[in-house]
Amino acid sequence: MGPIVAFAFGTLINVVFVVDAGMRIASADPGASDATVAIVFYAVPSTAGLLAVLVVYYADRARAEARLARMRGWIARNNATVITGMLGVVGVFWQ
């Protein structure tokens, strides 16, 4: 799969999750500022993940495969820690 197809696929999946998150936030009937914070908290990191892969790929195509493989390995090794950290942040701000 080429980078453009992969980006399109990732964007499509991201859009599905962002729309779902937006619908869940709206159904909770938060205030405008709470809704904005919740949407930004979800949408910005998820979009930044897609953009980070593209930046790595286009910044140095010759070494992109090795760098992306290292990123994939890091994510696989630290998945539990990343999820725990994210849940910790959510728990701190959950009221």
trRosetta pair geometry for C-beta under 8 A, 3 or more apart (Angstrom, degrees):
i j d omega theta_ij theta_ji phi_ij phi_ji
1 5 5.0 -122 -170 90 90 121
1 6 5.0 111 129 -62 116 92
1 9 7.5 -26 -175 3 145 145
2 5 5.0 88 57 15 79 103
2 6 6.8 -146 95 -6 38 93
3 6 5.6 -57 -142 41 31 112
3 7 6.1 34 158 -22 66 106
3 54 7.2 116 178 -115 118 74
3 57 5.4 144 -122 165 143 160
4 7 5.7 -52 -146 35 29 111
4 8 6.4 29 153 -18 63 106
5 8 5.7 -53 -147 37 31 112
5 9 6.2 32 153 -19 65 107
6 9 5.7 -54 -146 38 30 112
6 10 6.2 29 155 -16 65 109
7 10 5.7 -57 -145 41 29 110
7 11 6.1 31 155 -21 65 108
7 50 6.8 100 -142 -173 78 106
7 53 7.8 -173 -93 93 85 116
7 54 6.2 53 -101 -80 127 114
8 11 5.7 -54 -144 37 28 112
8 12 6.3 32 155 -22 63 104
9 12 5.8 -52 -149 32 29 112
9 13 6.6 25 154 -13 63 105
10 13 5.8 -55 -148 39 32 109
10 14 6.1 34 153 -21 66 109
10 50 5.3 158 129 -115 129 108
10 53 7.8 112 -10 51 178 148
11 14 5.4 -55 -144 38 31 114
11 15 6.2 36 155 -24 66 103
11 50 6.5 88 -77 -146 72 157
12 15 5.8 -51 -148 31 29 112
12 16 6.8 32 152 -20 61 102
13 16 5.7 -52 -155 31 34 113
13 17 6.7 25 153 -10 66 106
14 17 5.9 -61 -152 42 33 106
14 18 6.0 31 154 -20 69 109
14 46 5.5 154 -144 150 106 115
14 47 6.8 111 177 -84 147 62
14 50 6.3 -54 -48 -45 156 138
15 18 5.7 -55 -140 39 30 110
15 19 6.2 32 159 -20 65 105
16 19 6.1 -56 -149 36 25 108
16 20 6.4 24 153 -16 61 109
17 20 5.6 -54 -146 39 33 112
17 21 6.2 35 155 -20 67 105
17 46 6.9 -148 93 -151 128 159
18 21 5.6 -52 -145 37 31 112
18 22 6.3 34 153 -21 63 106
18 42 6.9 154 -119 124 71 113
18 43 5.5 65 -129 -103 117 91
18 46 6.7 -166 -71 81 98 148
19 22 5.6 -54 -149 37 30 114
19 23 6.4 31 153 -19 64 105
20 23 5.8 -55 -148 35 31 110
20 24 6.4 28 155 -16 65 106
21 24 5.8 -57 -148 38 31 110
21 25 6.2 32 154 -20 66 106
21 38 7.8 -164 164 147 103 98
21 39 7.3 138 122 -116 110 62
21 42 4.8 -161 168 147 160 166
21 43 7.6 -169 82 -57 142 78
22 25 5.7 -53 -145 36 30 111
22 26 6.2 29 156 -18 65 107
22 39 6.3 43 -100 -111 83 108
23 26 5.7 -54 -145 38 30 111
23 27 6.2 29 156 -20 65 107
24 27 5.8 -53 -143 36 31 109
24 28 6.7 35 154 -24 62 103
25 28 5.8 -56 -157 29 32 113
25 30 6.4 -50 -178 16 81 121
25 35 5.4 118 155 -137 118 81
25 38 4.8 162 -122 108 130 139
25 39 6.2 -128 45 -62 174 83
26 29 7.5 35 170 -71 41 44
26 35 7.2 56 -84 -132 57 128
30 34 3.7 -116 170 96 125 121
30 35 4.6 163 78 -57 111 78
30 38 6.7 116 34 -4 163 139
31 34 4.7 88 53 13 79 106
31 35 6.9 -147 90 -8 37 90
32 35 5.8 -57 -146 37 28 110
32 36 6.3 29 156 -21 64 107
33 36 5.6 -52 -147 35 32 113
33 37 6.4 32 155 -18 65 105
34 37 5.8 -54 -148 37 31 110
34 38 6.3 30 155 -18 65 108
35 38 5.7 -57 -147 38 31 111
35 39 6.2 27 157 -16 66 108
36 39 6.0 -58 -145 38 28 107
36 40 6.1 23 159 -14 65 110
37 40 5.9 -58 -143 41 27 108
37 41 6.0 32 156 -25 64 110
38 41 5.7 -54 -144 35 27 115
38 42 6.6 14 159 -8 62 108
39 42 6.1 -65 -151 42 29 101
39 43 5.6 9 165 -6 70 120
40 43 6.2 -60 -122 47 25 99
40 44 5.4 20 -178 -18 66 118
41 44 7.2 -35 -113 32 10 103
41 45 7.5 -4 173 2 44 111
41 93 8.0 -149 -107 78 160 162
42 45 7.2 -83 -165 42 22 96
42 46 6.3 4 162 -8 63 121
43 46 6.1 -69 -145 43 27 106
43 47 5.9 19 165 -13 68 114
44 47 6.1 -63 -144 41 24 104
44 48 6.0 28 158 -24 64 111
45 48 5.4 -54 -140 36 32 115
45 49 6.6 41 158 -27 63 99
46 49 5.9 -45 -157 23 32 115
46 50 7.4 29 149 -12 59 100
47 50 5.8 -53 -158 35 41 110
47 51 6.3 35 149 -15 71 108
48 51 5.6 -57 -144 43 35 110
48 52 6.1 44 155 -31 68 102
49 52 5.8 -47 -146 26 28 114
49 53 7.1 27 156 -16 59 101
50 53 6.2 -59 -162 32 32 108
50 54 6.8 25 149 -12 66 108
51 54 5.6 -58 -150 40 38 111
51 55 6.1 40 154 -23 71 105
52 55 5.8 -52 -145 35 30 111
52 56 6.4 30 156 -18 64 105
52 71 8.0 170 130 -146 115 151
53 56 5.9 -55 -150 36 30 110
53 57 6.3 28 154 -19 65 109
53 68 6.7 61 -143 -119 88 110
53 71 7.5 -176 -100 104 80 159
54 57 5.6 -57 -146 38 31 111
54 58 6.0 9 166 -1 69 112
55 58 6.5 -65 -137 48 24 94
55 59 5.7 30 164 -31 64 115
56 59 6.1 -53 -136 29 21 113
56 60 7.6 -48 -177 43 53 84
56 64 6.0 126 135 -135 81 84
56 67 5.3 -153 -177 116 120 131
56 68 6.1 143 115 -71 136 83
56 71 7.1 -93 -70 -30 177 149
57 61 6.6 33 172 -102 62 68
57 64 4.5 66 -127 -149 53 141
57 68 6.9 27 -75 -58 85 129
58 61 6.9 4 -124 -62 30 89
58 64 8.0 59 -27 -92 24 138
59 64 7.9 138 56 -87 71 98
60 63 4.9 -7 129 44 117 96
60 64 6.1 170 92 -57 65 76
60 67 7.4 88 74 -10 111 147
61 64 5.2 -30 -139 -11 35 125
63 66 5.3 -54 -171 45 74 111
63 67 5.6 73 132 -24 89 106
64 67 5.7 -63 -143 42 31 109
64 68 5.8 26 163 -16 70 111
65 68 6.1 -59 -143 40 24 106
65 69 6.2 26 156 -21 62 108
66 69 5.7 -54 -147 35 29 113
66 70 6.6 31 153 -19 63 103
67 70 5.7 -53 -153 34 33 111
67 71 6.5 34 149 -18 65 104
68 71 5.4 -49 -146 36 37 115
68 72 6.2 41 152 -21 66 103
69 72 5.6 -50 -146 36 32 113
69 73 6.3 35 152 -19 63 106
70 73 5.6 -54 -148 38 32 113
70 74 6.3 35 153 -21 65 104
71 74 5.7 -52 -148 34 31 112
71 75 6.4 30 155 -17 64 105
72 75 5.9 -55 -149 37 29 110
72 76 6.3 30 152 -19 64 107
73 76 5.6 -55 -146 36 31 112
73 77 6.2 25 157 -14 66 108
74 77 5.9 -59 -146 40 29 106
74 78 5.9 -10 168 14 67 117
75 78 6.5 -75 -132 56 22 86
75 79 6.1 56 162 -74 62 82
75 82 7.3 -19 -142 -6 69 155
76 79 6.2 -16 -148 -32 23 113
78 81 4.6 -54 -169 45 81 117
78 82 5.6 84 129 -27 91 98
79 82 5.9 -58 -147 36 28 109
79 83 6.2 23 159 -14 65 109
80 83 5.9 -57 -145 41 29 108
80 84 6.1 31 156 -21 64 109
81 84 5.7 -55 -144 38 29 112
81 85 6.3 31 155 -19 63 106
82 85 5.8 -55 -150 36 29 112
82 86 6.4 28 154 -17 64 106
83 86 5.7 -54 -147 37 32 111
83 87 6.2 28 155 -15 66 107
84 87 5.8 -57 -145 41 29 108
84 88 6.2 36 152 -25 64 106
85 88 5.5 -52 -147 33 30 116
85 89 6.6 31 155 -18 64 101
86 89 5.8 -52 -152 33 32 110
86 90 6.5 31 150 -16 65 105
87 90 5.5 -51 -146 39 36 113
87 91 6.1 40 152 -23 66 106
88 91 5.6 -54 -146 36 30 114
88 92 6.5 34 154 -23 64 101
89 92 5.8 -50 -151 29 32 112
89 93 6.7 8 158 1 64 109
90 93 6.3 -74 -151 49 29 96
90 94 5.8 43 153 -44 69 107
91 94 5.5 -42 -134 16 30 119
